[in-house]
Amino acid sequence: MIKFLRYSLKLLKVVKMKKKLFLKQIVIVSLFLLGLVVSVMSQTKVVKRNAVKNNDYGVNYYLPKTVLEVCAHISKIETKAGPYYKYAEKYLGISNVILEDKLYYELDGVDVSSRGVPDKDKSYLVELKSGTTAPFVYLTESGLICTINAEYLPETNEDTNTNKPTTPVESKLSPANLFTEEYLQAGSIGKMAEIAAKQIYKIRESRMDILTGNSDNVPKDGEALKIILQQLEAQEKALVELFTGTTTIHKNFRTIAFDVDPGTDMEKEIIFRFSKHLGVVGSDDLSGSPVYMNLKQIDKEDLNIIDNSKKKDSKSDKGVFYNIPGRGAVEIYFGVNRIYKGVFEITQFGTTQILANPIFENKKAPVQVYFYPETGGIKKINQ
């Protein structure tokens, strides 16, 4: 019976070990597959559409409109009062100390970027008859045109690391490691504060003796001396913080994005509001101060914008529609302070033009057209 129990226990251990190994393999495979999915999702996907008889040699596509994305970068600040803050002035002569624990936020700044999204009012058909030399079109998954009669490779972002840069965390020295037996036996907060202050002055004296050469144990090696001074500084800082308190800043604590449709010029258009105590709040929440945008069209051109509702059925306007984007100057203010300035290509400020079909009908000189999918503008034409 005892042998049977021992054998059973060994068998159970083997089963547990195999189970752990199996679970570990599952985790590794899952992480690998997740990495593949993230890698694929991080790239812009395109689809190839052939102009064949089944679709009457036509491919539907959209021209884009511009969306501005405003990203607000927020830091979180935590302050904690030291246990001896009441004695800071008495023992250390420091009056500017943290008196209570607080949590608040700061707006570090904003970034603005642009992207193209399908404009539902600009839906067109590439009509490529059987006699033409433009048998296929590349589109983004959302239907924005990329190329005609040319292979397309999406531009990749070299910086594939989407993680935010992190600031190395400074390892703090615990004051408990510096306490003497006298301190641990103190019967009151006042007495503990007095002993802690004396320890601070001893550390300062030791550092001064080393710097002036009055210490018998000064290392001759410069690197060793530097390490000792750093240790003394860390000890002093840990004890002083018992009186002054601590402030911890979490940089890049949060980033919040807002989409803006720049259809027209904007004057003090509130994007969001920011509260020191709540962080980012809605544009209608008066607990925060406004962060607003000024947008002004520049480089205006006196070009007639095509009326799509009238021209779509006109035989004289058969061809490929494309955008000539305009430009807009963007300024963002937080209160009275300007925190961002930039210039962007904006399709809503430009015009829509047409590339006539006859250019695709020369079989001896095939035409390839490359577009900027984010603006709908023509990048180049090869023939």
C-alpha positions as CSV (number, residue, x, y, z in Angstrom):
1,M,0.0,0.0,0.0
2,I,2.8,2.4,0.9
3,K,4.6,1.6,-2.4
4,F,1.4,2.3,-4.3
5,L,1.0,5.7,-2.6
6,R,4.6,6.6,-3.4
7,Y,4.2,5.6,-7.0
8,S,1.0,7.6,-7.2
9,L,2.7,10.7,-5.8
10,K,5.5,10.4,-8.4
11,L,3.0,10.0,-11.2
12,L,1.1,13.1,-10.0
13,K,4.3,15.2,-10.0
14,V,5.1,14.1,-13.6
15,V,1.6,15.0,-14.7
16,K,1.9,18.4,-13.1
17,M,5.3,19.0,-14.8
18,K,4.0,18.1,-18.2
19,K,0.9,20.3,-17.6
20,K,3.1,23.3,-16.8
21,L,5.3,22.6,-19.8
22,F,2.2,22.3,-22.0
23,L,0.8,25.6,-20.7
24,K,4.2,27.3,-21.2
25,Q,4.2,26.2,-24.8
26,I,0.7,27.5,-25.3
27,V,1.7,30.9,-23.9
28,I,4.8,31.1,-26.1
29,V,2.8,30.2,-29.2
30,S,0.0,32.6,-28.3
31,L,2.5,35.5,-27.8
32,F,4.1,34.7,-31.2
33,L,0.7,34.7,-33.0
34,L,-0.2,37.9,-31.2
35,G,3.0,39.5,-32.4
36,L,2.2,38.5,-36.0
37,V,-1.3,40.0,-35.7
38,V,0.0,43.3,-34.3
39,S,2.6,43.4,-37.0
40,V,0.0,42.9,-39.8
41,M,-2.4,45.3,-38.3
42,S,0.3,48.0,-38.0
43,Q,0.7,48.1,-41.7
44,T,-1.6,49.8,-44.2
45,K,-3.5,47.1,-46.1
46,V,-4.3,47.5,-49.8
47,V,-6.4,45.5,-52.2
48,K,-6.1,44.9,-55.9
49,R,-9.2,45.4,-58.0
50,N,-9.1,44.1,-61.6
51,A,-11.1,45.8,-64.3
52,V,-12.7,42.8,-66.1
53,K,-15.9,42.1,-68.0
54,N,-17.7,40.9,-64.9
55,N,-17.6,44.4,-63.4
56,D,-18.0,46.2,-66.8
57,Y,-14.4,47.2,-66.6
58,G,-15.1,49.6,-63.7
59,V,-13.7,50.0,-60.2
60,N,-15.4,52.1,-57.5
61,Y,-13.2,54.3,-55.3
62,Y,-13.4,57.2,-52.9
63,L,-11.4,60.4,-52.7
64,P,-10.4,61.3,-49.2
65,K,-11.1,64.2,-46.9
66,T,-8.6,65.4,-44.3
67,V,-9.0,64.7,-40.6
68,L,-6.7,66.4,-38.1
69,E,-5.9,64.4,-35.1
70,V,-4.9,66.4,-32.0
71,C,-3.1,64.3,-29.3
72,A,-3.0,65.7,-25.8
73,H,0.0,64.5,-23.7
74,I,-0.7,64.5,-19.9
75,S,1.5,64.0,-16.9
76,K,0.3,63.0,-13.5
77,I,2.0,64.5,-10.4
78,E,1.7,63.0,-6.9
79,T,2.8,64.9,-3.9
80,K,3.1,63.3,-0.4
81,A,3.8,65.1,2.8
82,G,6.6,63.9,5.0
83,P,5.9,62.6,8.5
84,Y,7.9,65.4,10.0
85,Y,6.8,68.3,7.9
86,K,5.8,70.2,11.1
87,Y,9.4,70.2,12.3
88,A,11.1,71.1,9.0
89,E,11.6,74.8,9.9
90,K,12.5,74.1,13.5
91,Y,15.3,71.5,12.8
92,L,16.3,72.2,9.2
93,G,15.3,75.9,8.6
94,I,13.1,74.8,5.6
95,S,9.7,76.5,5.3
96,N,8.6,75.5,1.8
97,V,7.5,72.0,2.4
98,I,4.6,69.8,1.2
99,L,1.8,70.0,3.8
100,E,-0.7,67.4,2.4
101,D,-1.0,64.6,-0.1
102,K,-2.2,65.8,-3.5
103,L,-2.8,64.4,-7.0
104,Y,-3.0,66.7,-10.0
105,Y,-2.3,66.8,-13.8
106,E,-0.3,68.9,-16.2
107,L,-0.8,69.3,-19.9
108,D,2.7,68.7,-21.4
109,G,1.7,69.7,-24.9
110,V,-0.1,68.6,-28.0
111,D,0.8,67.0,-31.3
112,V,-1.2,67.4,-34.5
113,S,-1.2,65.0,-37.5
114,S,-3.4,64.5,-40.5
115,R,-4.9,61.5,-42.2
116,G,-7.3,60.8,-45.1
117,V,-10.6,59.2,-44.6
118,P,-13.1,58.3,-47.3
119,D,-15.3,61.3,-48.3
120,K,-18.8,59.7,-48.9
121,D,-19.6,62.7,-51.2
122,K,-16.7,61.9,-53.5
123,S,-17.4,58.4,-54.7
124,Y,-16.3,57.7,-58.3
125,L,-15.9,54.9,-60.8
126,V,-12.7,54.2,-62.8
127,E,-14.1,53.1,-66.2
128,L,-11.4,51.0,-68.0
129,K,-12.7,49.6,-71.2
130,S,-11.3,46.4,-72.7
131,G,-9.2,48.3,-75.2
132,T,-7.3,50.3,-72.6
133,T,-4.0,49.5,-70.9
134,A,-5.1,50.1,-67.3
135,P,-6.6,46.7,-66.3
136,F,-6.2,47.0,-62.5
137,V,-6.4,49.5,-59.6
138,Y,-5.0,49.4,-56.1
139,L,-7.2,50.7,-53.3
140,T,-6.9,50.9,-49.5
141,E,-9.3,48.7,-47.5
142,S,-11.5,51.7,-47.0
143,G,-11.6,52.3,-50.8
144,L,-9.1,55.2,-51.3
145,I,-7.3,55.1,-54.6
146,C,-3.6,54.2,-54.6
147,T,-2.6,53.4,-58.1
148,I,-3.9,52.7,-61.6
149,N,-2.1,50.1,-63.7
150,A,0.8,50.0,-61.3
151,E,1.8,47.8,-58.4
152,Y,1.6,49.5,-55.0
153,L,3.6,48.9,-51.9
154,P,2.4,50.8,-48.8
155,E,4.9,53.1,-47.2
156,T,6.0,51.5,-43.9
157,N,6.9,53.4,-40.8
158,E,10.5,52.6,-39.8
159,D,9.7,53.2,-36.2
160,T,7.5,50.1,-35.5
161,N,7.9,50.4,-31.7
162,T,4.6,51.8,-30.5
163,N,5.7,51.8,-26.9
164,K,6.3,55.2,-25.3
165,P,9.8,56.0,-24.2
166,T,10.1,55.3,-20.5
167,T,12.2,57.3,-18.1
168,P,14.4,55.1,-15.9
169,V,13.0,54.9,-12.5
170,E,15.4,56.2,-9.8
171,S,15.8,53.7,-7.0
172,K,15.1,55.4,-3.7
173,L,17.0,54.7,-0.5
174,S,14.7,53.7,2.3
175,P,15.2,55.9,5.4
176,A,14.5,52.9,7.6
177,N,18.0,51.6,6.6
178,L,19.6,54.8,8.1
179,F,17.8,54.7,11.5
180,T,19.8,54.2,14.7
181,E,18.7,52.3,17.8
182,E,18.0,55.6,19.5
183,Y,15.7,56.6,16.7
184,L,13.8,53.3,16.9
185,Q,13.3,53.7,20.6
186,A,12.1,57.3,20.4
187,G,8.7,57.7,22.1
188,S,7.3,60.6,20.1
189,I,7.2,62.1,16.6
190,G,9.0,65.2,17.8
191,K,11.9,63.1,19.2
192,M,12.1,61.0,16.0
193,A,12.2,64.2,13.9
194,E,15.0,65.6,16.1
195,I,17.1,62.4,15.7
196,A,16.5,62.3,11.9
197,A,17.7,65.9,11.7
198,K,20.9,65.1,13.7
199,Q,21.6,62.3,11.3
200,I,21.3,64.7,8.3
201,Y,23.8,67.0,9.8
202,K,26.2,64.1,10.5
203,I,26.0,63.1,6.8
204,R,26.7,66.6,5.7
205,E,29.7,66.8,8.0
206,S,31.0,63.5,6.7
207,R,30.7,64.7,3.1
208,M,32.4,68.0,3.9
209,D,35.3,66.2,5.6
210,I,35.8,64.1,2.5
211,L,35.7,67.1,0.2
212,T,38.2,69.1,2.3
213,G,40.5,66.1,2.9
214,N,39.9,66.0,6.7
215,S,38.7,62.4,6.7
216,D,41.1,59.6,7.3
217,N,39.2,57.2,5.1
218,V,39.2,59.1,1.8
219,P,39.7,56.6,-1.1
220,K,42.4,57.5,-3.5
221,D,40.5,56.1,-6.5
222,G,38.4,58.8,-8.1
223,E,35.6,56.5,-9.1
224,A,35.4,55.1,-5.5
225,L,35.3,58.6,-4.1
226,K,32.5,59.5,-6.5
227,I,30.4,56.5,-5.4
228,I,30.8,57.4,-1.7
229,L,29.7,60.9,-2.3
230,Q,26.7,59.7,-4.3
231,Q,25.7,57.4,-1.4
232,L,26.0,60.2,1.1
233,E,23.8,62.4,-1.1
234,A,21.2,59.7,-1.4
235,Q,21.2,59.2,2.3
236,E,20.7,62.9,3.0
237,K,17.9,63.1,0.4
238,A,16.0,60.2,1.9
239,L,16.1,61.8,5.3
240,V,15.3,65.3,4.2
241,E,12.3,64.0,2.4
242,L,10.9,63.0,5.7
243,F,10.6,66.7,6.4
244,T,9.9,68.2,3.0
245,G,7.8,65.4,1.4
246,T,8.1,63.9,-2.1
247,T,6.9,64.8,-5.5
248,T,6.6,62.0,-8.1
249,I,6.0,63.0,-11.8
250,H,4.6,60.4,-14.1
251,K,5.6,61.8,-17.6
252,N,3.5,60.7,-20.5
253,F,1.0,59.3,-18.1
254,R,-1.7,59.4,-20.7
255,T,-2.3,60.5,-24.4
256,I,-5.8,61.3,-25.6
257,A,-6.6,61.9,-29.2
258,F,-9.3,64.2,-30.7
259,D,-10.4,64.2,-34.4
260,V,-11.2,67.5,-36.0
261,D,-12.9,67.9,-39.4
262,P,-11.4,71.0,-40.9
263,G,-14.2,71.8,-43.3
264,T,-13.8,75.6,-43.0
265,D,-11.7,78.2,-41.3
266,M,-11.9,78.0,-37.5
267,E,-11.5,80.7,-34.9
268,K,-11.1,79.7,-31.3
269,E,-12.7,76.3,-31.9
270,I,-12.6,74.5,-28.5
271,I,-11.2,71.0,-28.9
272,F,-11.3,70.0,-25.3
273,R,-10.8,71.5,-21.8
274,F,-8.1,70.7,-19.3
275,S,-8.5,70.7,-15.5
276,K,-5.6,70.5,-13.1
277,H,-7.6,68.2,-10.8
278,L,-9.4,66.1,-13.4
279,G,-7.1,66.1,-16.5
280,V,-8.8,66.2,-19.9
281,V,-12.5,67.0,-19.8
282,G,-15.2,67.6,-22.4
283,S,-15.4,70.9,-24.4
284,D,-18.6,71.7,-22.5
285,D,-17.2,71.0,-19.0
286,L,-16.5,74.4,-17.5
287,S,-14.4,72.8,-14.8
288,G,-11.4,73.0,-17.2
289,S,-9.7,75.7,-19.1
290,P,-10.2,75.6,-22.9
291,V,-7.7,74.3,-25.4
292,Y,-8.8,75.7,-28.8
293,M,-7.7,75.7,-32.4
294,N,-7.3,78.4,-35.0
295,L,-7.3,77.2,-38.6
296,K,-6.8,79.5,-41.6
297,Q,-6.7,78.6,-45.2
298,I,-3.6,79.7,-47.0
299,D,-2.5,79.7,-50.7
300,K,-6.0,80.0,-52.0
301,E,-6.4,79.3,-55.7
302,D,-9.2,80.6,-57.9
303,L,-10.1,77.2,-59.3
304,N,-13.6,76.0,-60.0
305,I,-14.6,73.0,-57.9
306,I,-16.4,70.4,-59.9
307,D,-20.0,69.9,-59.1
308,N,-20.1,66.1,-58.9
309,S,-23.9,65.9,-59.1
310,K,-23.9,67.5,-62.5
311,K,-20.7,66.1,-64.0
312,K,-20.9,62.4,-63.2
313,D,-23.3,61.7,-66.1
314,S,-21.5,63.9,-68.6
315,K,-19.6,62.0,-71.3
316,S,-17.1,64.8,-71.6
317,D,-16.0,64.3,-68.0
318,K,-15.3,60.6,-68.2
319,G,-12.1,59.8,-66.4
320,V,-10.4,59.6,-63.1
321,F,-11.2,62.2,-60.5
322,Y,-8.4,63.3,-58.1
323,N,-7.8,66.0,-55.5
324,I,-5.5,69.0,-55.5
325,P,-5.3,69.7,-51.8
326,G,-5.1,73.2,-50.3
327,R,-3.2,74.1,-47.2
328,G,-4.2,75.3,-43.8
329,A,-2.3,77.0,-40.9
330,V,-3.0,75.5,-37.5
331,E,-2.5,77.1,-34.1
332,I,-3.5,75.6,-30.8
333,Y,-3.8,77.7,-27.6
334,F,-4.1,76.7,-24.0
335,G,-5.6,79.8,-22.4
336,V,-3.5,82.7,-23.8
337,N,-0.4,80.5,-24.5
338,R,0.2,79.1,-28.0
339,I,1.3,75.5,-27.6
340,Y,1.3,74.4,-31.2
341,K,1.8,75.8,-34.7
342,G,1.9,73.9,-38.0
343,V,0.8,73.8,-41.7
344,F,-1.1,70.9,-43.2
345,E,-2.4,69.8,-46.6
346,I,-6.1,69.8,-46.4
347,T,-8.3,68.4,-49.2
348,Q,-11.3,70.4,-48.1
349,F,-9.4,73.6,-48.9
350,G,-8.5,72.4,-52.4
351,T,-10.2,71.3,-55.6
352,T,-11.3,68.2,-57.4
353,Q,-10.0,67.7,-61.0
354,I,-10.3,65.0,-63.7
355,L,-7.8,62.9,-65.6
356,A,-9.4,62.2,-68.9
357,N,-9.8,58.6,-70.0
358,P,-8.1,58.9,-73.4
359,I,-4.6,58.9,-71.7
360,F,-5.2,55.2,-70.9
361,E,-6.1,54.1,-74.4
362,N,-2.7,54.1,-75.9
363,K,-1.7,50.4,-76.0
364,K,1.9,51.2,-77.1
365,A,2.6,53.5,-74.2
366,P,0.9,52.1,-71.0
367,V,0.2,54.8,-68.4
368,Q,0.7,54.2,-64.7
369,V,-0.7,56.6,-62.2
370,Y,0.4,56.8,-58.6
371,F,-1.7,58.7,-56.0
372,Y,-1.3,59.9,-52.4
373,P,-4.0,57.9,-50.7
374,E,-4.1,60.3,-47.7
375,T,-4.9,63.3,-49.9
376,G,-6.1,61.8,-53.2
377,G,-3.5,63.9,-55.1
378,I,-1.4,62.5,-58.0
379,K,2.1,61.6,-57.0
380,K,3.4,60.8,-60.4
381,I,2.4,59.5,-63.9
382,N,4.6,57.1,-65.8
383,Q,4.3,56.4,-69.5
